[in-house]
Amino acid sequence: MHRLNFYFDAILREALARTRRVRELQKVLQASVPAGLASVLEVRYLDSGTLFVAAANGAAAAKLKQMLPSLIEAYRERGCELVEIRVSVNVRRAAAPPVTRSKPELGPEARAQLAKLERELAESPLKKTLQAMLRRQKTTWE
């Protein structure tokens, strides 16, 4: 049991160290690029001198690629020896919340005025629209 705990402790320490390192690399990235761009970039990991960064869209990836020489220099100034930075596009497709449209309720006075107008109008697209609107409103009154 002791060996197992030692083994898992070592794995957790290593994972924690990698997480801290990625967080530090993310801070350097955020400090080195414009805020609007930094908000759509995410440092993924560092492997053998190659930093992997994900961009939320193609435009952000293209802009970051233009900035790579100065970004590599910014990392080197902070003591991180990078050979290259690889940029990938990682579009997260979040499910859009369902659109719920509530029917606007008309007060009794407004309904009465619209009904009066609808009766006074000759046959026209406006009259048909008012009729449809009043029918829909009628179902919400009752």
VEXTOR-640067 format. One line per field, with one value per residue: residue number from 1; residue in one letter; x, z negated, y of N, C-alpha, C, CB in turn. Coordinates in steps of 0.1 Angstrom, whole numbers. Glycine has a CB too. Example, Ala and Ser with C-alpha at 12.3 -4.5 7.8 and 13.67 -1.06 7.14 Angstrom:
<rs>
pos [1:2]
code [A:S]
n_xx [132:128]
n_zz [-78:-71]
n_yy [-57:-22]
ca_xx [123:137]
ca_zz [-78:-71]
ca_yy [-45:-11]
c_xx [132:129]
c_zz [-78:-79]
c_yy [-33:0]
cb_xx [113:141]
cb_zz [-90:-57]
cb_yy [-45:-6]
</rs>
This chain:
<rs>
pos [1:2:3:4:5:6:7:8:9:10:11:12:13:14:15:16:17:18:19:20:21:22:23:24:25:26:27:28:29:30:31:32:33:34:35:36:37:38:39:40:41:42:43:44:45:46:47:48:49:50:51:52:53:54:55:56:57:58:59:60:61:62:63:64:65:66:67:68:69:70:71:72:73:74:75:76:77:78:79:80:81:82:83:84:85:86:87:88:89:90:91:92:93:94:95:96:97:98:99:100:101:102:103:104:105:106:107:108:109:110:111:112:113:114:115:116:117:118:119:120:121:122:123:124:125:126:127:128:129:130:131:132:133:134:135:136:137:138:139:140:141:142]
code [M:H:R:L:N:F:Y:F:D:A:I:L:R:E:A:L:A:R:T:R:R:V:R:E:L:Q:K:V:L:Q:A:S:V:P:A:G:L:A:S:V:L:E:V:R:Y:L:D:S:G:T:L:F:V:A:A:A:N:G:A:A:A:A:K:L:K:Q:M:L:P:S:L:I:E:A:Y:R:E:R:G:C:E:L:V:E:I:R:V:S:V:N:V:R:R:A:A:A:P:P:V:T:R:S:K:P:E:L:G:P:E:A:R:A:Q:L:A:K:L:E:R:E:L:A:E:S:P:L:K:K:T:L:Q:A:M:L:R:R:Q:K:T:T:W:E]
n_xx [8:20:38:22:8:31:38:14:15:39:31:10:24:40:21:10:32:35:10:13:35:23:4:21:33:10:5:27:21:-3:6:21:7:-19:-48:-73:-67:-54:-74:-86:-68:-50:-26:-15:5:40:66:96:109:90:62:28:0:-34:-59:-89:-102:-97:-88:-76:-55:-41:-32:-17:3:17:29:48:77:84:70:83:107:99:93:118:132:121:133:126:134:126:121:102:69:38:8:-26:-60:-88:-118:-144:-174:-200:-231:-257:-279:-313:-336:-359:-389:-410:-444:-454:-475:-506:-523:-557:-569:-553:-557:-584:-584:-569:-586:-608:-596:-590:-616:-625:-608:-604:-602:-570:-534:-525:-549:-552:-529:-533:-556:-545:-526:-544:-558:-537:-531:-555:-555:-537:-550:-570]
n_zz [0:-8:12:34:27:27:54:66:54:65:92:90:81:103:122:111:112:140:146:132:147:172:166:159:184:199:187:195:223:223:214:235:258:275:255:264:282:265:250:265:268:258:239:244:239:232:250:254:261:278:279:275:287:286:306:306:330:366:374:351:348:371:367:344:354:370:350:339:339:322:300:293:285:263:245:243:230:205:196:207:228:260:290:310:317:319:335:332:344:324:322:301:299:285:272:284:264:262:280:266:271:259:261:266:244:248:233:221:232:254:269:275:290:312:322:329:350:368:375:389:411:446:467:466:466:441:425:424:410:386:378:374:354:333:330:320:296:283:275:254:236:224]
n_yy [-12:12:17:21:45:61:60:72:97:107:109:127:150:155:161:183:201:203:216:240:250:253:272:294:298:306:330:345:345:360:384:392:396:414:423:415:395:377:367:347:327:298:282:250:229:222:208:193:218:229:249:245:260:268:283:301:306:309:335:345:326:332:358:354:338:356:371:354:355:377:368:344:355:370:349:338:359:357:334:310:285:283:265:265:276:261:266:259:256:256:252:256:241:252:243:261:281:274:294:313:327:351:358:390:406:423:450:453:476:482:459:462:486:477:457:472:488:468:459:482:484:479:449:438:433:443:442:414:407:420:405:380:385:393:369:353:367:364:337:339:355:340]
ca_xx [0:29:44:11:7:43:36:4:20:48:23:3:34:44:10:9:43:31:-1:19:43:14:-2:31:34:-2:6:36:14:-13:13:29:-1:-30:-58:-84:-62:-50:-86:-90:-56:-48:-14:-18:16:53:72:109:111:79:50:16:-10:-47:-66:-104:-106:-87:-83:-67:-44:-33:-26:-6:15:24:36:56:91:85:65:94:117:93:95:133:136:117:140:120:141:117:126:91:55:28:-6:-37:-73:-96:-131:-153:-188:-209:-245:-264:-291:-325:-341:-373:-395:-422:-453:-457:-489:-512:-533:-571:-571:-546:-564:-597:-581:-565:-598:-616:-590:-591:-629:-626:-600:-608:-594:-556:-524:-525:-560:-549:-519:-540:-564:-536:-521:-554:-560:-526:-533:-567:-551:-530:-559:-579]
ca_zz [0:-9:26:42:23:32:68:70:50:76:104:87:80:116:129:105:117:154:145:128:158:183:161:161:199:202:182:205:235:221:212:247:270:271:246:272:288:254:245:273:269:246:239:241:232:237:251:261:266:286:271:283:283:293:308:307:344:376:374:340:351:381:360:335:363:374:339:333:336:310:288:289:279:250:237:240:220:192:192:213:241:270:303:318:311:329:332:338:342:316:321:292:303:273:276:282:256:270:281:261:274:252:268:259:240:249:223:226:240:267:277:279:301:324:327:336:362:377:381:398:423:458:469:470:458:427:418:422:400:373:374:369:341:323:327:311:283:277:267:241:226:217]
ca_yy [0:24:19:26:59:68:61:82:110:111:112:140:160:158:167:197:209:206:225:253:255:258:285:304:301:313:344:352:347:370:397:395:398:423:416:409:382:368:361:336:318:289:274:236:222:224:195:194:231:233:253:243:270:267:296:298:308:311:348:346:318:339:369:349:333:368:376:343:358:385:360:335:364:373:338:336:369:352:322:298:283:277:262:269:277:256:271:251:262:247:258:249:243:251:242:274:279:275:307:313:340:352:366:403:407:436:453:453:488:481:449:468:495:470:450:483:491:456:459:493:483:471:437:441:425:448:436:400:406:423:394:369:390:393:355:348:374:358:325:343:362:331]
c_xx [9:34:34:9:19:42:26:8:30:41:16:12:38:33:8:20:40:20:4:27:34:8:8:33:22:-1:16:29:4:-6:20:20:-12:-41:-69:-80:-59:-63:-91:-78:-55:-35:-18:-7:29:60:84:111:101:67:38:5:-23:-54:-81:-109:-94:-80:-73:-54:-35:-25:-15:6:23:33:46:71:93:80:76:105:112:95:109:137:132:123:135:126:131:124:115:78:46:15:-16:-50:-82:-109:-140:-167:-197:-223:-251:-277:-303:-331:-356:-378:-408:-431:-456:-472:-494:-522:-546:-574:-565:-553:-577:-594:-577:-577:-607:-610:-591:-605:-631:-618:-607:-598:-580:-547:-523:-537:-558:-539:-525:-549:-556:-530:-532:-558:-550:-528:-545:-564:-544:-539:-567:-572]
c_zz [0:5:35:40:28:47:72:65:60:88:102:87:94:124:124:110:132:154:142:140:169:179:163:176:204:198:191:218:234:220:225:259:266:264:254:278:277:249:253:276:256:248:235:234:239:238:260:268:276:278:280:278:292:294:310:321:353:376:363:342:361:375:351:343:368:363:333:330:323:298:283:281:264:240:233:230:206:188:198:227:250:283:313:311:322:325:339:335:335:313:312:296:291:278:274:274:265:269:276:264:267:261:260:256:242:238:229:235:253:275:283:291:314:330:335:349:372:383:391:411:434:459:474:462:443:419:415:410:386:368:368:355:330:320:317:297:276:269:254:231:218:208]
c_yy [13:27:25:41:67:71:72:96:116:116:126:151:165:165:181:206:212:217:239:259:260:271:296:308:308:328:352:355:359:384:401:398:408:415:409:395:372:361:349:326:310:281:260:229:226:211:197:207:236:236:251:252:268:280:292:300:310:324:350:338:325:351:365:344:345:373:366:348:367:377:350:343:367:361:336:347:365:338:309:296:275:275:268:270:271:261:262:259:252:254:250:251:241:251:255:272:281:289:306:327:341:361:379:403:422:438:453:465:487:470:454:477:488:462:460:486:480:456:470:492:475:459:441:433:430:442:421:398:409:412:383:373:389:378:350:354:368:346:328:349:351:321]
cb_xx [-9:40:49:-2:6:56:32:-9:27:58:13:-5:46:48:-3:9:56:27:-11:28:52:3:-6:45:36:-14:12:49:6:-21:23:38:-7:-36:-64:-89:-49:-44:-98:-96:-43:-60:-3:-21:14:61:62:110:124:76:52:11:-5:-57:-60:-111:-117:-92:-94:-74:-48:-42:-36:-12:9:15:26:56:98:76:53:100:120:78:90:141:129:101:140:104:154:104:129:90:51:29:-7:-38:-80:-89:-138:-150:-191:-207:-252:-268:-291:-336:-340:-374:-396:-421:-466:-452:-492:-519:-529:-581:-566:-531:-567:-604:-570:-554:-606:-617:-575:-589:-640:-622:-587:-608:-600:-554:-510:-526:-573:-544:-507:-548:-572:-524:-515:-567:-560:-512:-535:-578:-543:-518:-570:-587]
cb_zz [-12:-19:32:40:8:28:74:63:36:79:108:74:72:124:127:90:116:161:136:116:163:186:147:155:206:196:168:207:239:209:201:250:276:284:237:283:296:243:244:287:272:244:229:255:232:227:258:271:273:297:266:282:285:286:320:298:345:389:373:327:357:393:352:326:375:378:328:343:348:312:293:301:287:251:244:253:224:192:178:214:239:271:306:331:307:329:337:333:356:302:335:277:314:264:269:296:244:266:295:246:289:238:271:266:226:263:216:214:233:265:268:268:297:320:316:327:359:369:369:390:419:472:478:467:464:427:427:434:403:375:386:379:343:329:339:316:285:288:276:244:234:227]
cb_yy [0:21:6:18:60:60:47:78:109:100:101:138:156:145:159:196:201:194:221:251:244:247:283:299:287:306:344:343:335:368:396:384:385:429:427:418:385:376:371:341:326:280:279:229:207:234:185:183:231:222:268:228:285:257:304:308:320:307:359:341:305:344:377:337:325:380:380:332:366:398:353:328:377:377:325:338:382:351:321:299:275:285:247:260:291:240:286:237:266:243:260:253:233:263:231:280:289:264:313:309:342:358:359:415:403:438:466:453:501:477:437:475:505:459:444:495:494:443:461:506:476:479:427:457:427:464:437:393:416:436:388:366:404:400:347:352:389:355:316:352:370:323]
</rs>
